[in-house]
Amino acid sequence: MIAFLVLIGSVAVYGKHGHNHSCIHTNHDHLLSSQVVSNVIADIDKDGDGIVEPTEVQHFVAGYDLDKNGNITESEFTLQWHRHYLDVRDFVGYLFQNFDMNNDMRLTDSDLVAWSKNLDTDGNGEISIAEFRTYMMNLYTNCVTAHAN
């Protein structure tokens, strides 16, 4: 019974899918979470208009589909994010779990649609850089607070 409670507790704290990814941010270049998020924003908002457009997200995400089969596995995502932003792989697994909106262990267009709806907090049909930054900073910092106790 105790082992079961420990398992349930670890899934609740460390994420979906039964993986024990760490949600405590660590970066190999010692970049702060705000610096990584700024780098991600610069890579996504190519036209600099302050809006994260669906085509920009699709272009950004396409670089993660290494085998070009139309979906991104956790290993593909983790490898590419780690290479580019230098966040430790365990933390990147935590990010992947939060981007995988339907919990099927792959990122597809349906995840992007659901993700976009969640990020559009003002309901205007667009994701502003401010909305995107808030979402990403919450991912990077909220778990650390939860683990500080």
PAMI-677050 format. One record per atom (N, C-alpha, C, CB): residue in three letters; z, x, y. Coordinates in steps of 0.001 Angstrom, whole numbers, padded with zeros to 6 digits, always signed. Last residue first. Glycine has a CB too. Example, Ala and Ser with C-alpha at 12.3 -4.5 7.8 and 13.67 -1.06 7.14 Angstrom:
BEGIN
Ser+007080+012850-002250
Ser+007140+013670-001060
Ser+007870+012900+000030
Ser+005725+014084-000598
Ala+007800+013190-005690
Ala+007800+012300-004500
Ala+007800+013200-003300
Ala+009046+011308-004473
//
This chain:
BEGIN
Asn-000907+009301+023131
Asn+000439+008812+022780
Asn+001033+009555+021631
Asn+000402+007353+022450
Ala-003477+010137+023375
Ala-002448+010886+024108
Ala-001034+010458+023720
Ala-002641+010706+025608
His-005422+008596+022276
His-004811+009608+021426
His-003667+010354+022109
His-005856+010591+020983
Ala-006270+006991+024352
Ala-005675+006345+023190
Ala-004967+007345+022287
Ala-006737+005603+022405
Thr-007401+008916+026007
Thr-006199+008212+026453
Thr-005496+007573+025266
Thr-006550+007144+027508
Val-009611+009498+024444
Val-008626+010547+024714
Val-007317+009920+025161
Val-009146+011531+025786
Cys-011075+007154+024541
Cys-010399+007538+023300
Cys-009346+008609+023536
Cys-011413+008031+022282
Asn-012084+007135+027210
Asn-011133+006128+026736
Asn-010397+006522+025478
Asn-011836+004849+026497
Thr-014022+009157+027799
Thr-012625+009326+028199
Thr-011648+008329+027580
Thr-012531+009229+029668
Tyr-016590+008667+026837
Tyr-016095+010042+026856
Tyr-014598+010128+027100
Tyr-016818+010830+027910
Leu-016894+005911+027197
Leu-016992+006496+025855
Leu-016348+007875+025814
Leu-018459+006589+025412
Asn-016630+005813+029999
Asn-015665+005107+029148
Asn-015697+005663+027733
Asn-015956+003594+029131
Met-018888+007219+030710
Met-017581+007814+031000
Met-016487+007118+030196
Met-017270+007729+032509
Met-020862+005366+029894
Met-020762+006677+029256
Met-019400+007319+029503
Met-021869+007596+029762
Tyr-020316+003170+031641
Tyr-020322+003014+030180
Tyr-020100+004359+029492
Tyr-021654+002391+029706
Thr-020616+004406+034163
Thr-019346+003777+033786
Thr-019244+003641+032269
Thr-019204+002393+034457
Arg-023338+005175+034044
Arg-022282+006185+034179
Arg-020925+005616+033750
Arg-022208+006695+035637
Phe-024553+002630+033925
Phe-024729+003587+032830
Phe-023615+004635+032860
Phe-026116+004271+032921
Glu-023815+001575+036393
Glu-023425+000881+035157
Glu-023500+001838+033967
Glu-024335-000356+034912
Ala-025027+003510+038073
Ala-023573+003282+038131
Ala-023082+002581+036868
Ala-023204+002445+039376
Ile-027695+003181+037496
Ile-027067+004453+037133
Ile-025547+004292+037148
Ile-027509+005589+038105
Ser-028172-000155+036210
Ser-028113+000828+037294
Ser-027489+002116+036766
Ser-027300+000278+038508
Ile-030233-001990+034383
Ile-029077-001107+034206
Ile-029130-000072+035318
Ile-029070-000422+032779
Glu-031121-005402+035070
Glu-031383-003961+035134
Glu-030082-003197+034871
Glu-031986-003564+036523
Gly-030350-008021+035177
Gly-031509-007686+034351
Gly-031879-006218+034364
Gly-032676-008475+034795
Asn-028026-008607+036472
Asn-029257-008684+037262
Asn-030511-008297+036471
Asn-029137-007793+038472
Gly-025421-008493+035444
Gly-026321-009552+035016
Gly-027616-009667+035788
Gly-025627-010818+035094
Asp-023607-006521+035783
Asp-023750-007455+036899
Asp-024764-008559+036607
Asp-024161-006705+038151
Thr-023801-005059+033405
Thr-022564-005785+033689
Thr-022669-006751+034863
Thr-021466-004811+033956
Asp-025656-004036+031263
Asp-026011-004781+032474
Asp-024839-005675+032875
Asp-027304-005631+032251
Leu-024732-003141+028805
Leu-024584-002283+029979
Leu-024870-002993+031289
Leu-025486-001102+029855
Asn-025407-005127+026989
Asn-023989-004794+027210
Asn-023792-003992+028487
Asn-023436-004010+026020
Lys-028181-005001+027043
Lys-027505-006224+027490
Lys-026034-005954+027786
Lys-027635-007332+026429
Ser-028581-002457+025926
Ser-028978-002724+027317
Ser-028285-003966+027864
Ser-030500-002894+027415
Trp-027692-002901+023304
Trp-027015-001927+024143
Trp-027309-002201+025613
Trp-027440-000501+023765
Ala-029661-004650+022384
Ala-028260-005089+022448
Ala-027457-004191+023380
Ala-027627-005093+021043
Val-031914-002928+022598
Val-031880-004214+023293
Val-030439-004694+023459
Val-032710-005266+022528
Leu-031159-000797+020931
Leu-031413-000550+022355
Leu-031368-001843+023155
Leu-032769+000135+022546
Asp-031035-002058+018446
Asp-029817-001488+019024
Asp-029991-001275+020519
Asp-029454-000160+018334
Ser-033724-002674+018128
Ser-032766-003782+018248
Ser-031421-003289+018800
Ser-032559-004464+016875
Asp-034902-000153+017851
Asp-035151-000915+019070
Asp-034152-002057+019233
Asp-036572-001463+019066
Thr-032229+001747+016280
Thr-033559+001161+016326
Thr-033732+000441+017657
Thr-033785+000190+015134
Leu-030269+003987+014571
Leu-030580+003452+015895
Leu-032031+002998+015892
Leu-030324+004513+017019
Arg-028163+003409+011773
Arg-029403+003928+012343
Arg-029604+003281+013701
Arg-030624+003659+011404
Met-026020+002079+010610
Met-026115+003538+010462
Met-027470+004111+010886
Met-025846+003916+009027
Asp-025619-000500+011306
Asp-026424-000257+010110
Asp-026712+001233+009878
Asp-027731-001016+010214
Asn-024264-001720+013498
Asn-023514-001008+012449
Asn-024311-000757+011172
Asn-022280-001785+012103
Asn-025488-002667+015703
Asn-025410-003575+014555
Asn-024795-002905+013319
Asn-026800-004099+014216
Met-025330-000549+017559
Met-024758-001848+017902
Met-024624-002792+016709
Met-025598-002500+018955
Asp-024816+002494+017871
Asp-025310+001714+016728
Asp-024700+000311+016808
Asp-024950+002414+015353
Phe-023320+003650+019851
Phe-024697+003259+020182
Phe-025307+002379+019090
Phe-025567+004507+020394
Asn-020976+004243+018530
Asn-020920+003303+019644
Asn-022298+002857+020097
Asn-020185+003920+020801
Gln-021837+006105+016667
Gln-021235+004857+016194
Gln-021178+003808+017295
Gln-019834+005117+015655
Phe-022627+008170+018412
Phe-023610+007460+017606
Phe-023053+006115+017152
Phe-024026+008307+016393
Leu-020105+009040+019323
Leu-021065+008437+020250
Leu-022084+007596+019493
Leu-021779+009522+021073
Tyr-019091+010083+016896
Tyr-018392+008976+017558
Tyr-019332+008275+018549
Tyr-017119+009492+018289
Gly-020874+012179+016585
Gly-020839+011110+015592
Gly-020148+009870+016132
Gly-020140+011585+014331
Val-020047+013745+018713
Val-021368+013117+018792
Val-021483+011999+017747
Val-022490+014174+018585
Phe-017627+014693+017726
Phe-017615+013771+018867
Phe-018950+013045+018981
Phe-017307+014528+020176
Asp-018645+016360+015738
Asp-017752+015267+015382
Asp-017696+014228+016498
Asp-016350+015799+015081
Arg-020157+018295+017168
Arg-020805+017319+016287
Arg-019912+016132+015940
Arg-021244+017996+015018
Val-019416+018819+020619
Val-019184+019115+019204
Val-019689+017952+018347
Val-017671+019379+018934
Asp-022070+019049+022991
Asp-020843+018386+022544
Asp-020668+018696+021062
Asp-020894+016828+022802
Leu-024478+020127+023834
Leu-023457+021025+023298
Leu-022093+020374+023045
Leu-023278+022163+024232
Tyr-026812+018908+024569
Tyr-025653+018756+025462
Tyr-024436+019564+025027
Tyr-025271+017307+025550
His-028751+019746+022614
His-029085+019621+024034
His-027862+019622+024954
His-029869+018358+024255
Arg-027529+019951+020105
Arg-028417+021015+020589
Arg-028593+020966+022101
Arg-029778+020915+019913
His-026188+017452+019993
His-025432+018710+019965
His-026279+019862+020513
His-024965+019030+018526
Trp-028380+015751+019938
Trp-027408+015667+021047
Trp-026618+016975+021135
Trp-026433+014451+020850
Gln-029671+016565+017487
Gln-030343+016678+018788
Gln-029360+016655+019955
Gln-031351+015553+018952
Leu-027666+016083+015518
Leu-028332+017381+015645
Leu-028930+017556+017039
Leu-029430+017527+014580
Thr-027073+013362+015904
Thr-026042+014383+016080
Thr-026663+015757+016298
Thr-025110+014414+014867
Phe-029526+012121+015279
Phe-028918+011972+016594
Phe-027937+013107+016868
Phe-028210+010619+016705
Glu-029845+012866+012578
Glu-030860+013205+013580
Glu-030254+013188+014980
Glu-032050+012225+013503
Ser-027497+011751+011470
Ser-027707+013203+011405
Ser-028772+013648+012403
Ser-028111+013625+009982
Glu-027856+009011+011927
Glu-026735+009707+012558
Glu-026962+011223+012549
Glu-025414+009360+011838
Thr-031355+008339+012487
Thr-030151+008416+011660
Thr-029052+009137+012433
Thr-030444+009143+010317
Ile-033448+006199+014097
Ile-032733+007468+014251
Ile-031470+007407+013410
Ile-032394+007759+015753
Asn-036727+004958+013412
Asn-035281+004784+013553
Asn-034613+006151+013521
Asn-034711+003865+012431
Gly-039381+005694+013271
Gly-039030+004505+014036
Gly-037548+004185+014100
Gly-039732+003355+013475
Asn-040015+008078+012123
Asn-040147+006888+011284
Asn-039706+005607+011991
Asn-039344+007065+010023
Lys-039926+010796+012979
Lys-040852+009837+013600
Lys-041080+008586+012754
Lys-042181+010507+013863
Asp-038027+012595+012333
Asp-039050+012350+011310
Asp-040063+011291+011753
Asp-038388+011917+010002
Leu-036474+012558+014711
Leu-037114+013796+014253
Leu-038205+013564+013221
Leu-036082+014718+013679
Asp-035717+010941+017184
Asp-036327+010489+015931
Asp-037156+011628+015346
Asp-037212+009219+016159
Tyr-035050+011902+019624
Tyr-034028+011980+018580
Tyr-034566+011582+017208
Tyr-032851+011095+018942
Gly-037038+011358+021397
Gly-036795+012758+021065
Gly-035762+012954+019966
Gly-036356+013491+022285
Ala-036736+008647+021878
Ala-037813+009084+020978
Ala-037627+010540+020550
Ala-039179+008911+021659
Val-034845+008371+023883
Val-034412+008211+022499
Val-035470+008721+021514
Val-034096+006742+022216
Phe-036456+008716+026188
Phe-035305+009580+025936
Phe-034936+009569+024455
Phe-034102+009138+026786
His-038234+006567+025929
His-038741+007941+025965
His-037627+008932+025624
His-039337+008264+027355
Gln-036415+004423+026052
Gln-037261+004618+024870
Gln-037796+006043+024802
Gln-038427+003624+024879
Val-035388+004799+028635
Val-034488+004880+027477
Val-035304+005150+026216
Val-033659+003568+027322
Glu-037716+004378+030116
Glu-037027+005665+030210
Glu-036085+005862+029025
Glu-036245+005763+031531
Thr-038288+001736+029476
Thr-039243+002783+029081
Thr-038610+004170+029151
Thr-040489+002734+029976
Pro-036046+000394+030617
Pro-036264+000413+029163
Pro-037238+001502+028711
Pro-036779-000934+028709
Glu-034452+002372+033206
Glu-035466+001418+032758
Glu-035665+001520+031244
Glu-036803+001663+033492
Val-031918+002673+035086
Val-032232+003134+033737
Val-033165+002089+033136
Val-030922+003337+032853
Ile-032279+003446+038466
Ile-032312+002388+037456
Ile-032673+003027+036118
Ile-033336+001255+037841
Gly-032625+005403+040331
Gly-031286+004851+040177
Gly-031191+003708+039184
Gly-030793+004390+041487
Asp-035028+006706+040482
Asp-034883+005492+041277
Asp-033520+004819+041139
Asp-035948+004522+040895
Gly-035918+009007+039146
Gly-034888+009132+040167
Gly-034663+007887+041000
Gly-035226+010241+041059
Asp-037607+009136+037030
Asp-038218+008867+038332
Asp-037207+008862+039468
Asp-038938+007544+038296
Lys-035843+009671+034892
Lys-036885+010641+035258
Lys-037485+010397+036629
Lys-037978+010619+034239
Asp-033091+009177+033799
Asp-033679+008607+035018
Asp-034724+009572+035582
Asp-032575+008309+036082
Ile-032424+010948+031604
Ile-032938+009584+031397
Ile-033683+009076+032620
Ile-031793+008628+031059
Asp-031558+013404+032587
Asp-032591+013379+031552
Asp-033195+011998+031348
Asp-032020+013870+030250
Ala-029571+012635+034352
Ala-030736+013359+034865
Ala-031883+013339+033865
Ala-030362+014803+035199
Ile-027794+011522+032480
Ile-028418+010675+033503
Ile-029662+011354+034066
Ile-027418+010363+034641
Val-027019+013843+031118
Val-027705+012760+030389
Val-028446+011874+031386
Val-026688+011911+029550
Asn-025720+015200+033202
Asn-026902+015786+032561
Asn-027709+014732+031812
Asn-026487+016903+031600
Ser-023586+013440+033667
Ser-024558+013700+034736
Ser-025843+014310+034175
Ser-023951+014635+035798
Val-022272+013734+031202
Val-022842+012436+031566
Val-023860+012607+032690
Val-021728+011448+031992
Val-021439+016401+031441
Val-022365+016016+030373
Val-023051+014704+030733
Val-021623+015886+029018
Gln-019709+016173+033642
Gln-020880+017040+033727
Gln-021909+016678+032655
Gln-020465+018511+033586
Ser-017738+014457+032652
Ser-018535+014028+033815
Ser-019789+014887+033978
Ser-017688+014096+035100
Ser-016604+016043+030644
Ser-017359+014848+030283
Ser-018230+014378+031449
Ser-016405+013726+029847
Leu-017188+019524+031327
Leu-016385+018305+031426
Leu-017249+017110+031047
Leu-015800+018131+032860
Leu-018101+022147+029177
Leu-018479+021204+030217
Leu-017530+020015+030176
Leu-019949+020745+030047
His-017823+024226+027386
His-016646+023810+028155
His-017017+022928+029342
His-015884+025030+028645
Asp-019870+024551+025688
Asp-019972+025267+026972
Asp-018817+024923+027905
Asp-021301+024939+027658
His-019090+022847+023624
His-019174+024278+023355
His-019325+025130+024623
His-020331+024545+022433
Asn-016696+020338+024216
Asn-018042+020820+024469
Asn-018057+022331+024305
Asn-018529+020408+025881
Thr-015050+017423+023188
Thr-015029+018876+023257
Thr-016472+019328+023392
Thr-014333+019517+021994
His-013308+014385+023360
His-014461+015163+023780
His-014163+016654+023820
His-014931+014699+025134
Ile-012284+012518+020718
Ile-011763+013426+021746
Ile-012883+014399+022107
Ile-010470+014197+021245
Cys-012931+011049+018609
Cys-013387+010543+019901
Cys-012764+011357+021036
Cys-013035+009043+020054
Ser-014093+012222+015553
Ser-013135+012376+016630
Ser-013717+011808+017912
Ser-012748+013850+016813
His-014784+010207+012734
His-015250+011041+013834
His-014186+011086+014921
His-016588+010512+014400
Asn-014496+009268+009981
Asn-013386+009709+010815
Asn-013871+010670+011889
Asn-012302+010370+009962
His-016126+006327+008946
His-016181+007756+009247
His-015032+008115+010175
His-017544+008143+009884
Gly-016158+003610+008603
Gly-015282+004374+007753
Gly-015362+005874+007975
Gly-015583+004071+006349
His-017676+002182+010421
His-018347+002728+009246
His-017441+003543+008342
His-019487+003570+009674
Lys-016130+003004+013592
Lys-016728+002122+012619
Lys-017202+002908+011407
Lys-017880+001350+013240
Gly-013136+004860+014585
Gly-014473+004302+014682
Gly-014889+003469+013503
Gly-015438+005376+014861
Tyr-010517+005763+014745
Tyr-011601+006727+014810
Tyr-012990+006140+014721
Tyr-011438+007701+013744
Val-008790+003513+014647
Val-008655+004504+015706
Val-009911+005348+015858
Val-007466+005398+015434
Ala-009630+002005+012436
Ala-009452+001354+013728
Ala-009409+002356+014868
Ala-008186+000528+013724
Val-009572+003924+010426
Val-010844+003297+010778
Val-010732+002653+012153
Val-011256+002248+009717
Ser-006831+004480+010363
Ser-007759+005544+010753
Ser-009118+004978+011121
Ser-007907+006564+009628
Gly-005772+002003+009504
Gly-005421+002554+010810
Gly-006387+003617+011269
Gly-004037+003121+010777
Ile-006842+001849+006918
Ile-007190+000837+007921
Ile-006895+001360+009319
Ile-006416-000476+007665
Leu-005539+004111+005784
Leu-006998+004013+005843
Leu-007437+003023+006905
Leu-007564+003605+004485
Val-002841+003360+006015
Val-003312+004571+006688
Val-004825+004530+006834
Val-002882+005833+005911
Leu-002848+001107+004370
Leu-002539+000957+005794
Leu-002991+002173+006588
Leu-001040+000733+005994
Phe-003414+002340+001896
Phe-004321+001341+002444
Phe-004095+001176+003946
Phe-004137-000003+001725
Ala-001137+003924+001561
Ala-002450+004567+001672
Ala-003467+003608+002278
Ala-002934+005053+000292
Ile+000800+001924+001264
Ile+000851+002809+002429
Ile-000498+003487+002640
Ile+001961+003868+002260
Met+000000+000816-001187
Met+000000+000000+000000
Met+000000+000866+001260
Met+001198-000932-000007
//
